[in-house]
Amino acid sequence: MHISAKADYAARALVELARDTARPLTCESIASSQEIPFRFLKSVVGDLRRAGLVRSQRGCEGGYWLGRPAEEISLLDVMRAVDGGLMTLRGEPLAQLDYPAPAQGLPDIWRAVEDSAAEILGRVTISALVGAPGAAQPGPSSVRQRADVLV
């Protein structure tokens, strides 16, 4: 499984926006704070805006806010917003993948891996990453424990 730079930057931008909800943040401030290339971030934020994960305001007091509450945005939402699907094989979605025997069972394994990853990513919210009160903290040990259950 490949985690794209777009998905990583998008998640980091959303965490930054969730950390400070009192005012809109500019792409410049997010890029600087998270050490993300500004031009790349502009493209990523556009994808997030089209998916409804951020909203924008123009003008000298403008910038970006979360498009919905941080506890309602999962890492799965983020990855799908910027990358489309979660996993592909040579750029193709796994849904229609079909192999002849004796490898005919392999597509089911790839789809199970995708389903397991989607379940884990769907449980981790931007709110949890920020450390909001009452949010589950997805530390490395909790993610490993969750992954152990799925395997």
C-alpha positions as CSV (number, residue, x, y, z in Angstrom):
1,M,0.0,0.0,0.0
2,H,1.3,3.4,-0.9
3,I,0.4,6.5,1.1
4,S,0.7,9.5,-1.3
5,A,2.3,12.8,-0.5
6,K,-1.1,14.4,-1.2
7,A,-2.8,12.3,1.4
8,D,-0.1,13.0,4.0
9,Y,-0.2,16.7,3.3
10,A,-4.0,16.8,3.3
11,A,-4.2,15.1,6.7
12,R,-1.5,17.5,8.1
13,A,-3.4,20.5,6.8
14,L,-6.7,19.4,8.3
15,V,-5.0,18.7,11.6
16,E,-3.6,22.3,11.5
17,L,-7.0,23.7,10.7
18,A,-8.6,21.7,13.5
19,R,-6.1,22.9,16.0
20,D,-7.1,26.6,15.5
21,T,-10.8,27.0,14.6
22,A,-11.1,30.6,15.8
23,R,-10.0,32.1,12.6
24,P,-9.3,31.0,9.0
25,L,-5.8,29.9,8.2
26,T,-4.0,30.7,4.9
27,C,-2.2,28.2,2.8
28,E,1.0,30.1,3.5
29,S,0.6,29.6,7.3
30,I,-0.3,26.0,7.0
31,A,2.6,25.3,4.6
32,S,5.0,27.0,6.9
33,S,3.8,25.4,10.1
34,Q,3.7,21.9,8.6
35,E,6.8,22.3,6.4
36,I,4.8,21.5,3.2
37,P,5.6,22.9,-0.2
38,F,3.2,25.8,-0.7
39,R,2.3,25.2,-4.4
40,F,1.6,21.5,-3.7
41,L,-0.5,22.4,-0.7
42,K,-2.6,24.8,-2.8
43,S,-3.6,21.9,-5.1
44,V,-4.3,19.6,-2.1
45,V,-6.5,22.2,-0.5
46,G,-8.4,22.5,-3.7
47,D,-9.2,18.8,-3.6
48,L,-10.2,19.1,0.0
49,R,-12.5,22.0,-0.8
50,R,-14.2,20.1,-3.7
51,A,-14.8,17.2,-1.3
52,G,-16.4,19.5,1.3
53,L,-13.7,18.9,3.9
54,V,-12.6,22.5,3.9
55,R,-14.3,25.8,3.1
56,S,-12.7,29.0,2.0
57,Q,-13.2,32.7,2.3
58,R,-11.6,35.2,0.0
59,G,-10.2,38.6,1.0
60,C,-7.6,40.0,3.4
61,E,-9.3,38.2,6.3
62,G,-9.8,35.1,4.2
63,G,-8.4,31.6,4.4
64,Y,-9.6,28.1,5.1
65,W,-11.7,26.4,7.8
66,L,-12.8,22.9,8.2
67,G,-15.8,22.1,6.1
68,R,-17.4,20.0,8.9
69,P,-16.5,19.1,12.5
70,A,-13.1,17.5,13.0
71,E,-14.7,14.5,14.7
72,E,-16.7,13.8,11.5
73,I,-13.6,13.7,9.2
74,S,-11.7,10.4,9.1
75,L,-8.4,9.7,7.5
76,L,-10.3,7.5,5.1
77,D,-12.3,10.6,4.0
78,V,-9.1,12.5,3.5
79,M,-7.4,9.8,1.4
80,R,-10.5,9.4,-0.8
81,A,-10.8,13.1,-1.3
82,V,-7.3,13.6,-2.6
83,D,-6.5,10.2,-4.1
84,G,-9.9,8.9,-5.2
85,G,-9.7,5.3,-4.1
86,L,-7.7,3.8,-1.3
87,M,-5.8,1.1,-3.1
88,T,-5.3,0.4,-6.8
89,L,-3.3,-2.2,-8.7
90,R,-1.4,-0.6,-11.6
91,G,-3.8,2.3,-11.4
92,E,-7.0,0.3,-11.6
93,P,-9.5,-0.2,-8.7
94,L,-9.5,-3.6,-7.1
95,A,-13.3,-4.2,-7.4
96,Q,-13.2,-5.7,-10.9
97,L,-9.9,-7.5,-10.5
98,D,-10.1,-11.1,-11.7
99,Y,-7.3,-13.6,-12.3
100,P,-7.3,-17.1,-13.9
101,A,-6.5,-20.2,-11.8
102,P,-4.3,-20.9,-9.9
103,A,-4.1,-17.2,-8.9
104,Q,-7.8,-16.7,-8.8
105,G,-7.9,-16.2,-5.0
106,L,-5.3,-13.4,-5.0
107,P,-7.8,-10.6,-5.9
108,D,-9.8,-11.5,-2.8
109,I,-6.7,-11.1,-0.6
110,W,-6.0,-7.6,-2.2
111,R,-9.6,-6.6,-1.5
112,A,-9.4,-7.8,2.1
113,V,-6.2,-5.8,2.6
114,E,-8.0,-2.7,1.3
115,D,-11.1,-3.4,3.5
116,S,-8.9,-3.7,6.6
117,A,-7.0,-0.5,5.8
118,A,-10.3,1.3,5.2
119,E,-11.6,0.1,8.5
120,I,-8.6,1.4,10.4
121,L,-8.5,4.7,8.6
122,G,-12.2,5.2,9.0
123,R,-11.9,5.0,12.7
124,V,-9.2,7.7,13.0
125,T,-10.6,11.2,13.0
126,I,-8.9,14.5,12.6
127,S,-10.2,15.4,16.1
128,A,-8.4,12.3,17.5
129,L,-5.2,13.4,15.8
130,V,-5.4,16.9,17.3
131,G,-6.1,15.5,20.7
132,A,-9.5,17.0,21.3
133,P,-11.0,16.3,24.7
134,G,-12.9,13.0,24.7
135,A,-11.4,11.9,21.4
136,A,-9.7,8.5,21.2
137,Q,-6.0,8.9,20.9
138,P,-4.7,6.7,18.0
139,G,-1.2,6.2,19.2
140,P,1.1,3.6,17.6
141,S,0.2,0.9,20.1
142,S,-3.5,1.3,19.6
143,V,-3.1,1.2,15.8
144,R,-0.9,-2.0,16.1
145,Q,-3.5,-3.6,18.4
146,R,-6.3,-2.8,16.0
147,A,-4.2,-4.1,13.1
148,D,-3.5,-7.3,15.0
149,V,-7.3,-7.9,15.5
150,L,-7.9,-7.5,11.7
151,V,-5.2,-10.0,10.7
